[in-house]
Structures are given as structure tokens and as C-alpha cells.
Amino acid sequence: MYIYDEFDQAMVDARVAEFRDQVDRRLAGKLSEDQFKPLRLMNGLYLQLHAYMLRVAVPYGTLNSAQMRLLGDIADKYDRGYGHFTTRQNIQYNWIRLEDAPDILADLARVGMHAIQTSGNCIRNTTSDHFAGAAADEVVDPRPYAELIRQWSSFHPEFSYLPRKFKMAVIASQRDRAAMRLHDIGIRLVRNSAGELGGEFYVGGGMGRTPMIAPLIRDFVPIDQFITYAEACLRVYNRHGRRDNKYKARIKILVHELGAEEYARQVEEEFAHLLTLGIEPPARELERIAAQFAPPPFASGLPDTIDRSDPAFALWAARNLQPHKAPGYTALTISLKPTGGIPGDASADQIRLMADLAERYSFDELRVTHAQNIVLPHVRKADLPALWRELVDAGLGSPNLDLAGDIIACPGLDYCSLANARSIPVAQQIGERLAGKEQDIGELKLKISGCINACGHHHAGHIGILGVDKKGVENYQLLLGGSEAEDVSLGKITGPGFDEAGVVDAVEKVTDLYLARREDGERFLDTYRRIGVEPFKEVLYG
């Protein structure tokens, strides 16, 4: 994985010193909250309902054990003993004191971490496939290219004050495990007929108030020009994106209003101009970065089978393991979704244990997934039984990857000042209600947001739930038919909303209908697409 050089370290150290001075002035009353707000947001510090929340960047979701261990220590020392892993592959802490924030950033800087550009109208943390570098189906490890984007976009003078926040994702397989087309820019790395590496560029996706799927803007950008092309995409947006209305400020609105063809035409024009300026990072820089993502020293001749004689272990292995490119190895997902738990939360002790497991079993590497789980990417199959027992003992052995209990949920009204309704208790109740059926139901992507900003990705759920305020009462809209994968689609609202108990009942009703109507091999989403929404409306509303 990428390790900071002296330039990276100097950058984050300078930011810590700068922010410490800003916090001191705020605490002394020399800065008002209005003056302080843009400064704290630049450092990932939000003012939530009960306390400050700090969002820490985890570029493309990759961590080593020292970094992960520190995240656990921060949870103990500065929060209430836990951290919350997010849908942007980051971690956030919900109970931060303002006076502690500079010390936290200083602690992070010592292990090559920061909170820069985790908020504000800038290019946010670039996400990627959480199985990158391990997946058997990728054409190349996408993380060096995501890292190049991080370096290019950090403190970019032209893109520090965009019309609105900006999110990018980079993948390198036909399977989309990063919701790539629901980003402002999504890049799929591919090889053309000559075997040359390049990128498909999808621009103008996003969720929130107006969900849109990004159209393909260019089907092949040579890899030695992809930063230049990304800059062209952003320049056109920065030039024409609306700053008078934050609800119409995202690039998806610009692409929609201009039309994909006209937007692409303007990007090509800007791209041609930028090519004359030679702004692309030199090839040796990409080579330097890529060298740090060299595969670990996999052993050869390892047994490529798994002992599944223990039924409980076999169930977990069937759900939570991923094929690996190296024989004898697998990538495993640690579920942070125990039945009745808070999706994405992990205690300080659990975080430190996962760091220890990565150090012992996975070449000192972990990944945060956009589904709020943790991946150990390089584990010997022979080590799985022992590793699994440690996970079970720590409450981390749930065999529910991609099942009904593997719910994505935002913090909602329990923490967030923007939320209209609670997400956490709804997720907990649904998980408990469906716990006895989830293995039979099979793959089911269930996602919950507490407001229209869609941090819980409800538009992309096979079943999505959106909490809204209806005359001062929490009301939950039910959506069906969404997908964030390569078969991307947006969920549709079924009809009138429900109260908290009613939406839990509604989810059970639609899953029961699926079980009654599915054909061999069909997922919930497949059955929904085959029979349409009307049978589901009938069972929900009569």
C-alpha cells in the first residue's frame, strides 16, 4: 500500500498546525461560528446534533494495521469507545470535543492519515473496489490510479471551491463493487483491442435529492492522459455548474441540462487544450506509486481447499469469502452488521483486533468497504478456521455478507443535524425481524437513509428506505428495484409511506412475496424485475 513520502507528510503536518491555531482562536472567541465553519469543514469536522463529528479519510479504503490500531485508540481516547465506518470507505467519530480535534489530527498524521477534503465543496475521498489487488477478475489493481487522483486533487487550487461536493470512484473489473456509475465521475479501467490500458469515463451520476445514473462520456482515455481528462471534466463543471442554488449545483444537473452529448463535446474541447499544456503527471510518478502497490509475497504450493466440516464455519465461508487471484488465498469480509447491531459501528477493541488479525493473517492490510464492512484481502485458506474463531469470539463472525442483515444505514436523526428521521433503529428492527429468513432470502441489498441526502444509498437498494418528516412525524418511504452494481438502476417509491413499525412490516411483506414468487436462481432483484411493482403494491396496500 502507499506510504507517505516527505511531501505528503509535510502537507498534513502543516495542516495540523494551521488548524490548531484556528481552533485556539475559535475557543478564545476570536472567530465566530460562521467564520470558523468553512475552516473546520476543510478538516472534516462537522457540528452535529449533540457534539462535533470528525470524518477521517481512508483513501480508496486501504489501511495498514498501525493505522487501524490508531483508529481504535482514538475511539477510546477521544470518543465513546467506538467508530463508525461510512459509505465513502472512511471512518467517523460522533462525540468529539472541539479542543481535542487538533490532537486527533496530529495523532493521525503520525501514521500517514488525515481528514483533509472529507467535507466541503471539493473532490472528496476517492473510492475503489475493496477487493482491489486481490480480485481474480480485475484487469489491473485500480488503487495506484486512485492514489494518483488523491495526489492531483489534494489542495488543487482550481477545485477547492467547486459549486458542490464532488465524488470519484475507480474500478478495474466488469463487476462493479464501488457503485461507480452513481458517482460524479466513475472510471472503469479497461484494455482496448490492442491490450493498452485506459479508462471508461462515466460522468454525472449521484444520489441525493435528484438521483441519476452517470452516462458514458468517453469509452477509452489512454492511461497516460486520464488525469488530464479528469481535469477537463471538472473544468467544464467548474465553469458552468450552478452556484446560485445548492440543490442544482451537482455535476449531474449540469450533464442532464446540457445533455451528455453537449457536455462531452465541451470536455473534448477542453481536453484538447489541456493536452497542449502538458499537465499530466510524469510517467515515472505513476511508476513510483504503482511500485508501492506491488503484490505481497504470496507463498506457492499452498492447499487450495477449505475444511468445511464445521457447519457454522461452512455457512460463514460460503457467504463471506471472495475468490482471490493467488492460489491458496482468499479475501474475506468481516461483517460489522451483527443482528440487532448498528450498521458500520465497531468498538475500539474490535478495531484493534481487526488490526491484529491483518498483521498476522493478511500481510498487514485491511480495506473499508462502501457497504460499511471490513475486508482482509490476502488470507491463506488454511488459516481461515483459526481466524474465524477469533472473529466469532469478538462478535465479528456474522455470516451475512450481501444478505438482509447486511444493511447499509446512515447515522440518521440519532446524530445528524440534516436528518429528518432515524435510520439506526429501523435497521436494527429489520435485521432482527429477518434474521431467521436471511439465508433463505439470499442476496438482498437493503439500504436506509434518514434524509434526502441519501448517505445510506437508499436509491440503490434492492429495497430502499427513505426517512422523511411528514408534519413533524417520522415517515418512511419504501423503494424497490435499485442496484448499485454493474446492472445499475434506481429504486422506485411504492406508494404512501409508513411509520417506524409499519416500514419493518412492509419489508417483511415484500420479502415474503418474493419467497412465494421467485423462480429458480432468482435474487430478490431478479424477481422484482420480472413481475414488476404491482404485486408488491398489492401486498403492501391491498
C-alpha positions as CSV (number, residue, x, y, z in Angstrom):
1,M,0.0,0.0,0.0
2,Y,1.0,3.6,-0.4
3,I,3.2,5.1,2.3
4,Y,3.5,8.9,2.6
5,D,6.7,10.5,1.3
6,E,8.2,13.7,2.7
7,F,5.9,15.9,0.7
8,D,2.8,14.1,1.9
9,Q,3.9,14.3,5.5
10,A,4.9,18.0,5.2
11,M,1.4,18.7,3.8
12,V,-0.5,17.1,6.6
13,D,1.8,18.4,9.3
14,A,1.3,21.9,8.1
15,R,-2.4,21.5,8.0
16,V,-2.5,20.2,11.6
17,A,-0.5,23.3,12.8
18,E,-2.8,25.6,10.8
19,F,-6.0,24.0,12.2
20,R,-4.6,24.1,15.8
21,D,-4.3,27.8,15.5
22,Q,-7.8,28.2,14.1
23,V,-9.3,26.1,16.9
24,D,-7.4,28.2,19.5
25,R,-8.8,31.3,18.0
26,R,-12.3,29.9,18.0
27,L,-12.1,28.8,21.6
28,A,-10.8,32.2,22.6
29,G,-13.8,33.9,20.9
30,K,-11.7,35.5,18.2
31,L,-13.6,33.6,15.4
32,S,-17.4,33.4,15.3
33,E,-19.0,30.1,14.3
34,D,-19.8,31.5,10.9
35,Q,-16.1,32.4,10.4
36,F,-15.0,29.0,11.8
37,K,-17.4,26.8,9.9
38,P,-15.6,26.7,6.5
39,L,-12.3,26.2,8.3
40,R,-13.4,23.2,10.3
41,L,-15.2,21.7,7.3
42,M,-11.9,21.7,5.4
43,N,-10.6,19.5,8.1
44,G,-13.6,17.1,8.2
45,L,-15.1,18.5,11.4
46,Y,-18.9,18.7,11.4
47,L,-21.2,20.2,14.1
48,Q,-23.9,17.5,14.6
49,L,-26.9,17.4,16.9
50,H,-25.0,16.5,20.1
51,A,-21.3,17.1,19.5
52,Y,-18.7,17.6,16.8
53,M,-18.2,14.7,14.4
54,L,-14.8,14.1,12.8
55,R,-14.6,12.2,9.5
56,V,-11.2,10.7,8.8
57,A,-10.1,10.0,5.2
58,V,-9.2,6.4,4.2
59,P,-8.2,6.8,0.6
60,Y,-9.7,4.0,-1.6
61,G,-10.4,2.2,1.7
62,T,-6.9,0.9,2.3
63,L,-5.3,0.7,5.8
64,N,-2.4,-1.0,7.5
65,S,-2.5,-2.4,11.0
66,A,-0.8,0.6,12.6
67,Q,-3.4,2.9,11.1
68,M,-6.3,0.7,12.1
69,R,-4.9,0.3,15.6
70,L,-4.7,4.0,16.0
71,L,-8.4,4.4,14.9
72,G,-9.3,2.1,17.8
73,D,-7.2,4.2,20.2
74,I,-8.8,7.4,19.0
75,A,-12.2,5.8,19.7
76,D,-11.2,5.1,23.3
77,K,-9.3,8.3,24.0
78,Y,-11.4,10.9,22.3
79,D,-14.9,9.4,21.6
80,R,-17.1,6.9,23.5
81,G,-15.3,3.7,22.6
82,Y,-16.4,3.1,19.0
83,G,-16.0,4.4,15.4
84,H,-18.5,4.4,12.5
85,F,-17.3,3.2,9.1
86,T,-19.0,5.0,6.3
87,T,-20.2,4.5,2.7
88,R,-17.2,6.5,1.4
89,Q,-14.8,4.0,2.9
90,N,-14.0,6.4,5.7
91,I,-14.4,6.3,9.5
92,Q,-16.1,9.0,11.6
93,Y,-16.4,9.7,15.3
94,N,-19.6,11.2,16.6
95,W,-18.6,12.6,20.1
96,I,-15.6,14.8,19.5
97,R,-14.7,17.8,21.7
98,L,-13.5,20.8,19.7
99,E,-10.5,21.3,21.8
100,D,-9.4,17.7,21.1
101,A,-9.7,17.9,17.3
102,P,-6.1,19.2,16.6
103,D,-4.6,16.5,18.8
104,I,-6.6,13.8,16.9
105,L,-5.3,15.2,13.6
106,A,-1.8,15.2,15.0
107,D,-2.1,11.6,16.0
108,L,-3.4,10.7,12.6
109,A,-0.6,12.5,10.9
110,R,1.9,10.3,12.7
111,V,0.6,7.2,10.9
112,G,0.1,8.9,7.5
113,M,-3.6,9.8,7.9
114,H,-5.7,13.0,7.8
115,A,-9.2,14.4,7.5
116,I,-8.4,16.7,4.6
117,Q,-11.2,17.1,2.0
118,T,-13.6,14.8,3.7
119,S,-16.0,17.7,3.6
120,G,-16.6,20.9,1.7
121,N,-17.2,21.6,-2.0
122,C,-14.1,19.9,-3.2
123,I,-13.0,16.5,-4.5
124,R,-13.8,14.1,-1.6
125,N,-12.2,10.8,-0.8
126,T,-11.8,8.7,-3.9
127,T,-13.3,5.2,-3.5
128,S,-12.4,2.0,-5.2
129,D,-13.1,-1.8,-5.3
130,H,-12.5,-3.1,-1.7
131,F,-11.0,-6.3,-3.3
132,A,-8.5,-4.3,-5.4
133,G,-5.2,-6.1,-5.8
134,A,-6.8,-9.4,-4.7
135,A,-9.8,-9.8,-7.0
136,A,-9.4,-12.5,-9.6
137,D,-11.5,-10.6,-12.2
138,E,-9.6,-7.3,-12.3
139,V,-7.5,-6.2,-15.3
140,V,-5.2,-4.2,-13.1
141,D,-5.0,-3.0,-9.5
142,P,-7.0,0.3,-9.6
143,R,-5.5,1.7,-6.4
144,P,-2.4,3.3,-7.9
145,Y,-4.7,5.3,-10.2
146,A,-6.9,6.3,-7.3
147,E,-3.8,7.4,-5.4
148,L,-2.7,9.5,-8.3
149,I,-6.2,11.1,-8.2
150,R,-5.7,11.8,-4.5
151,Q,-2.4,13.5,-5.1
152,W,-3.7,15.5,-8.0
153,S,-6.8,16.6,-6.3
154,S,-5.4,17.5,-2.8
155,F,-5.4,21.2,-2.4
156,H,-6.0,21.7,-6.2
157,P,-6.3,25.5,-6.4
158,E,-9.0,25.4,-9.1
159,F,-11.1,22.7,-7.5
160,S,-11.0,23.7,-3.8
161,Y,-14.3,25.6,-4.1
162,L,-16.4,23.8,-6.6
163,P,-20.1,24.5,-7.0
164,R,-20.8,21.5,-4.8
165,K,-19.1,18.4,-3.3
166,F,-17.5,16.0,-5.8
167,K,-17.1,12.3,-5.6
168,M,-15.0,9.9,-7.7
169,A,-14.6,6.1,-7.9
170,V,-12.1,3.9,-9.8
171,I,-12.6,0.2,-10.5
172,A,-10.9,-2.3,-12.8
173,S,-13.4,-5.2,-13.4
174,Q,-16.7,-5.7,-15.1
175,R,-18.2,-6.3,-11.7
176,D,-18.9,-3.0,-10.1
177,R,-18.3,-3.3,-6.3
178,A,-18.0,0.5,-5.8
179,A,-21.3,1.9,-7.1
180,M,-19.1,3.5,-9.8
181,R,-21.9,4.9,-12.0
182,L,-23.5,6.7,-9.0
183,H,-20.6,9.0,-8.7
184,D,-19.9,12.4,-10.1
185,I,-17.1,10.7,-12.1
186,G,-16.8,7.0,-12.3
187,I,-13.8,5.4,-14.1
188,R,-13.6,1.8,-15.1
189,L,-10.1,0.8,-16.1
190,V,-10.1,-1.4,-19.2
191,R,-7.9,-2.7,-22.0
192,N,-8.6,-2.0,-25.6
193,S,-8.2,-4.4,-28.5
194,A,-4.5,-3.6,-28.7
195,G,-4.1,-4.5,-25.0
196,E,-3.5,-0.9,-24.0
197,L,-4.7,0.3,-20.6
198,G,-7.2,3.1,-20.4
199,G,-10.4,4.3,-18.7
200,E,-14.1,4.4,-19.5
201,F,-15.3,7.7,-18.1
202,Y,-18.9,8.0,-16.7
203,V,-19.8,11.5,-15.6
204,G,-22.9,12.9,-13.9
205,G,-24.1,10.2,-11.5
206,G,-25.2,10.6,-7.9
207,M,-27.9,10.1,-5.4
208,G,-29.4,12.6,-3.1
209,R,-32.4,14.8,-4.0
210,T,-32.2,14.0,-7.7
211,P,-30.7,10.6,-8.3
212,M,-29.1,9.9,-11.6
213,I,-27.0,7.2,-13.3
214,A,-23.9,8.6,-14.9
215,P,-23.8,8.3,-18.7
216,L,-20.7,7.1,-20.6
217,I,-18.9,10.2,-21.7
218,R,-15.8,8.6,-23.3
219,D,-15.2,4.9,-23.9
220,F,-11.4,5.0,-23.8
221,V,-9.0,7.5,-22.4
222,P,-5.4,6.3,-22.6
223,I,-4.0,5.8,-19.1
224,D,-1.2,8.4,-19.7
225,Q,-3.9,11.0,-20.2
226,F,-6.5,10.1,-17.7
227,I,-5.7,12.9,-15.1
228,T,-5.8,15.4,-18.0
229,Y,-9.2,14.1,-19.0
230,A,-10.5,14.2,-15.4
231,E,-9.3,17.8,-15.2
232,A,-11.2,18.7,-18.4
233,C,-14.4,17.1,-16.9
234,L,-14.0,19.2,-13.8
235,R,-13.1,22.4,-15.6
236,V,-16.3,22.3,-17.6
237,Y,-18.3,21.7,-14.4
238,N,-16.5,24.4,-12.5
239,R,-17.2,26.8,-15.4
240,H,-20.9,26.1,-15.8
241,G,-22.0,24.5,-12.5
242,R,-24.6,26.5,-10.7
243,R,-23.6,28.4,-7.5
244,D,-26.9,30.2,-7.0
245,N,-28.9,27.0,-6.0
246,K,-27.2,24.2,-4.0
247,Y,-30.0,21.8,-5.0
248,K,-29.0,22.2,-8.6
249,A,-25.2,22.6,-8.1
250,R,-24.1,19.0,-8.6
251,I,-22.5,18.0,-11.9
252,K,-25.3,15.5,-12.6
253,I,-27.6,18.5,-13.0
254,L,-25.2,20.2,-15.5
255,V,-24.8,17.0,-17.5
256,H,-28.6,16.5,-17.5
257,E,-29.4,20.0,-18.6
258,L,-26.6,20.3,-21.2
259,G,-27.2,16.8,-22.4
260,A,-24.5,14.1,-22.2
261,E,-23.5,14.8,-25.9
262,E,-23.0,18.5,-25.4
263,Y,-21.2,18.1,-22.1
264,A,-18.9,15.5,-23.8
265,R,-18.2,17.9,-26.7
266,Q,-17.2,20.7,-24.3
267,V,-15.0,18.2,-22.3
268,E,-13.3,17.1,-25.5
269,E,-12.6,20.7,-26.4
270,E,-11.1,21.4,-23.0
271,F,-9.2,18.2,-23.1
272,A,-7.5,19.1,-26.4
273,H,-6.5,22.4,-24.9
274,L,-5.1,20.8,-21.8
275,L,-3.1,18.3,-23.8
276,T,-1.1,21.3,-25.2
277,L,-0.2,22.4,-21.7
278,G,1.2,19.1,-20.6
279,I,-0.4,18.9,-17.2
280,E,-0.4,15.0,-16.9
281,P,1.9,13.8,-14.1
282,P,5.1,12.2,-15.5
283,A,5.1,8.5,-16.1
284,R,7.8,8.0,-13.5
285,E,5.4,9.3,-10.8
286,L,2.8,6.7,-11.6
287,E,5.5,4.1,-11.7
288,R,6.7,5.2,-8.3
289,I,3.2,5.0,-6.9
290,A,2.4,1.7,-8.6
291,A,5.6,0.1,-7.1
292,Q,4.1,0.6,-3.6
293,F,1.1,-1.5,-4.6
294,A,3.2,-4.5,-5.7
295,P,1.6,-7.8,-4.7
296,P,2.7,-9.2,-1.3
297,P,5.0,-12.2,-1.3
298,F,2.3,-14.9,-1.8
299,A,3.5,-18.4,-0.9
300,S,3.3,-21.0,-3.6
301,G,2.1,-24.6,-3.3
302,L,-0.5,-23.8,-0.7
303,P,-3.6,-26.0,-0.3
304,D,-6.4,-24.5,-2.3
305,T,-9.2,-26.2,-0.4
306,I,-11.1,-25.2,2.8
307,D,-12.1,-27.6,5.5
308,R,-15.9,-27.1,5.8
309,S,-16.6,-29.8,8.3
310,D,-17.9,-27.4,10.9
311,P,-21.4,-26.3,9.7
312,A,-21.2,-22.8,11.3
313,F,-17.8,-22.2,9.7
314,A,-19.0,-23.5,6.4
315,L,-22.0,-21.2,6.5
316,W,-19.7,-18.2,7.1
317,A,-17.2,-19.3,4.5
318,A,-20.0,-19.6,1.9
319,R,-21.1,-16.1,2.4
320,N,-18.1,-14.0,3.4
321,L,-15.2,-15.2,1.2
322,Q,-14.2,-13.9,-2.2
323,P,-12.1,-15.6,-4.9
324,H,-8.5,-14.5,-4.9
325,K,-6.1,-14.2,-7.8
326,A,-3.4,-16.2,-5.9
327,P,-4.0,-20.0,-5.4
328,G,-4.4,-20.9,-1.8
329,Y,-5.6,-17.4,-0.7
330,T,-9.0,-15.8,-0.3
331,A,-10.3,-12.3,0.5
332,L,-12.7,-12.3,3.5
333,T,-15.2,-9.7,4.6
334,I,-15.7,-9.1,8.3
335,S,-19.3,-8.1,8.8
336,L,-19.9,-5.1,11.0
337,K,-23.6,-5.9,11.0
338,P,-24.4,-8.3,13.9
339,T,-28.1,-9.0,14.3
340,G,-29.6,-6.0,16.1
341,G,-26.4,-4.0,15.9
342,I,-25.7,-0.6,14.4
343,P,-24.5,-0.9,10.8
344,G,-20.9,0.1,10.4
345,D,-20.1,0.6,14.1
346,A,-17.1,-1.2,15.7
347,S,-15.8,-0.9,19.2
348,A,-12.3,0.2,19.9
349,D,-11.4,-3.3,21.0
350,Q,-12.9,-4.7,17.8
351,I,-11.0,-2.2,15.7
352,R,-7.7,-3.1,17.4
353,L,-8.5,-6.9,17.0
354,M,-9.0,-6.4,13.2
355,A,-5.7,-4.6,13.1
356,D,-4.0,-7.6,14.9
357,L,-5.7,-10.1,12.5
358,A,-4.5,-8.1,9.5
359,E,-1.0,-8.1,10.8
360,R,-1.0,-11.9,11.5
361,Y,-3.0,-13.2,8.6
362,S,-3.3,-10.6,5.7
363,F,0.1,-9.1,5.0
364,D,-0.7,-6.1,7.3
365,E,-3.5,-4.8,5.2
366,L,-7.2,-4.1,5.6
367,R,-9.9,-2.4,3.5
368,V,-13.0,-0.5,4.4
369,T,-15.9,-1.3,2.1
370,H,-18.6,1.2,0.9
371,A,-21.1,-1.2,2.5
372,Q,-19.6,-0.4,5.9
373,N,-17.7,-3.7,6.4
374,I,-14.0,-4.5,6.7
375,V,-12.0,-6.8,4.3
376,L,-8.9,-8.7,5.0
377,P,-7.7,-9.0,1.3
378,H,-5.0,-11.7,1.4
379,V,-5.7,-14.6,3.7
380,R,-4.4,-18.2,3.4
381,K,-7.3,-20.6,3.2
382,A,-5.5,-22.8,5.7
383,D,-5.7,-20.0,8.3
384,L,-9.4,-19.4,7.9
385,P,-10.7,-21.7,10.7
386,A,-8.5,-20.1,13.4
387,L,-9.2,-16.6,12.1
388,W,-12.9,-17.3,12.1
389,R,-12.9,-18.4,15.7
390,E,-11.3,-15.2,16.8
391,L,-13.9,-13.2,14.8
392,V,-16.8,-15.1,16.4
393,D,-15.3,-14.6,19.9
394,A,-15.2,-10.8,19.2
395,G,-18.8,-10.6,17.8
396,L,-17.5,-10.2,14.3
397,G,-18.4,-13.5,12.8
398,S,-21.8,-12.8,11.2
399,P,-22.3,-14.9,8.0
400,N,-24.4,-12.3,6.3
401,L,-22.5,-10.6,3.5
402,D,-25.0,-9.3,0.9
403,L,-27.9,-10.7,2.9
404,A,-30.9,-9.0,4.5
405,G,-28.9,-8.3,7.7
406,D,-26.0,-6.6,5.8
407,I,-27.9,-3.3,5.9
408,I,-26.3,0.0,4.9
409,A,-27.6,2.8,7.1
410,C,-26.6,6.4,7.7
411,P,-26.5,7.7,11.3
412,G,-29.8,9.4,10.8
413,L,-31.6,11.6,13.3
414,D,-29.8,10.0,16.2
415,Y,-26.7,12.0,15.3
416,C,-27.0,14.0,12.1
417,S,-28.3,17.6,12.1
418,L,-29.5,17.2,8.5
419,A,-31.6,14.1,9.1
420,N,-35.4,14.0,9.2
421,A,-35.8,10.5,10.6
422,R,-33.9,7.8,12.5
423,S,-32.2,5.2,10.5
424,I,-30.4,3.1,13.1
425,P,-33.5,1.7,15.0
426,V,-35.2,0.8,11.7
427,A,-32.1,-1.1,10.5
428,Q,-31.9,-2.9,13.9
429,Q,-35.5,-4.0,13.8
430,I,-35.4,-5.2,10.2
431,G,-32.2,-7.1,10.9
432,E,-33.9,-8.8,13.9
433,R,-37.2,-9.5,12.0
434,L,-35.5,-11.1,9.0
435,A,-32.7,-12.9,10.9
436,G,-34.4,-16.3,10.7
437,K,-35.1,-15.9,7.0
438,E,-32.0,-14.2,5.6
439,Q,-30.2,-17.3,4.4
440,D,-33.3,-18.4,2.6
441,I,-33.9,-15.0,1.1
442,G,-30.4,-14.9,-0.3
443,E,-28.8,-11.8,-1.8
444,L,-30.7,-8.7,-0.8
445,K,-29.2,-5.2,-0.7
446,L,-31.2,-3.2,1.8
447,K,-30.3,0.5,2.3
448,I,-31.7,3.2,4.6
449,S,-31.3,6.9,4.6
450,G,-32.6,9.4,7.2
451,C,-33.0,12.2,4.8
452,I,-33.0,13.1,1.1
453,N,-29.2,13.5,1.0
454,A,-29.0,9.7,0.6
455,C,-25.9,8.9,2.7
456,G,-27.5,5.4,3.1
457,H,-27.7,4.9,-0.7
458,H,-31.4,4.1,-0.5
459,H,-31.9,4.8,-4.2
460,A,-29.5,1.9,-5.0
461,G,-31.1,-0.7,-2.7
462,H,-32.9,-3.7,-3.9
463,I,-35.1,-2.5,-1.0
464,G,-34.5,1.2,-0.1
465,I,-36.0,3.2,2.8
466,L,-36.0,7.0,3.0
467,G,-37.0,8.7,6.2
468,V,-38.8,12.0,5.8
469,D,-40.6,14.5,8.0
470,K,-44.3,14.5,7.5
471,K,-45.9,17.3,9.5
472,G,-43.5,16.7,12.4
473,V,-43.7,12.9,12.3
474,E,-41.1,10.5,11.0
475,N,-42.4,8.8,7.9
476,Y,-40.6,6.1,5.8
477,Q,-40.9,5.8,2.1
478,L,-40.3,2.3,0.6
479,L,-38.4,2.0,-2.7
480,L,-37.9,-1.2,-4.7
481,G,-35.7,-2.2,-7.6
482,G,-32.5,-0.3,-7.1
483,S,-29.0,-1.6,-7.8
484,E,-25.5,-0.1,-7.4
485,A,-23.7,-2.9,-9.3
486,E,-23.0,-3.3,-13.0
487,D,-26.8,-3.8,-13.5
488,V,-27.2,-0.3,-12.0
489,S,-30.8,1.0,-11.6
490,L,-32.7,3.4,-9.3
491,G,-35.4,2.3,-6.9
492,K,-38.9,3.5,-7.3
493,I,-41.2,4.6,-4.5
494,T,-44.0,2.1,-4.0
495,G,-46.6,4.5,-2.6
496,P,-47.6,6.2,0.6
497,G,-45.0,6.0,3.4
498,F,-45.2,4.1,6.7
499,D,-44.4,4.8,10.4
500,E,-41.4,3.0,12.0
501,A,-43.3,-0.2,12.9
502,G,-45.1,-0.2,9.6
503,V,-42.0,0.0,7.4
504,V,-40.5,-3.0,9.2
505,D,-43.7,-4.9,8.5
506,A,-43.6,-3.7,4.9
507,V,-40.1,-5.1,4.3
508,E,-41.2,-8.4,5.7
509,K,-44.2,-8.4,3.4
510,V,-42.2,-7.8,0.2
511,T,-39.6,-10.4,1.1
512,D,-42.4,-12.9,1.8
513,L,-43.9,-12.2,-1.6
514,Y,-40.5,-12.7,-3.2
515,L,-40.1,-16.1,-1.5
516,A,-43.5,-17.1,-2.8
517,R,-43.0,-15.9,-6.4
518,R,-39.3,-16.4,-7.1
519,E,-38.1,-18.8,-9.8
520,D,-35.0,-21.0,-9.6
521,G,-31.8,-19.0,-9.1
522,E,-33.6,-15.6,-8.9
523,R,-32.4,-12.9,-6.5
524,F,-35.0,-10.6,-5.0
525,L,-34.0,-8.0,-7.6
526,D,-34.5,-10.5,-10.5
527,T,-38.0,-11.4,-9.3
528,Y,-38.9,-7.8,-8.9
529,R,-37.7,-7.0,-12.4
530,R,-39.6,-10.0,-13.8
531,I,-43.0,-9.5,-12.1
532,G,-42.9,-5.7,-11.7
533,V,-44.0,-3.5,-8.9
534,E,-47.8,-4.1,-8.9
535,P,-47.8,-7.4,-7.0
536,F,-45.7,-5.7,-4.3
537,K,-48.0,-2.8,-4.1
538,E,-51.0,-5.2,-3.8
539,V,-49.4,-6.9,-0.8
540,L,-48.4,-3.6,0.8
541,Y,-51.6,-1.5,0.2
542,G,-54.3,-4.0,-0.7
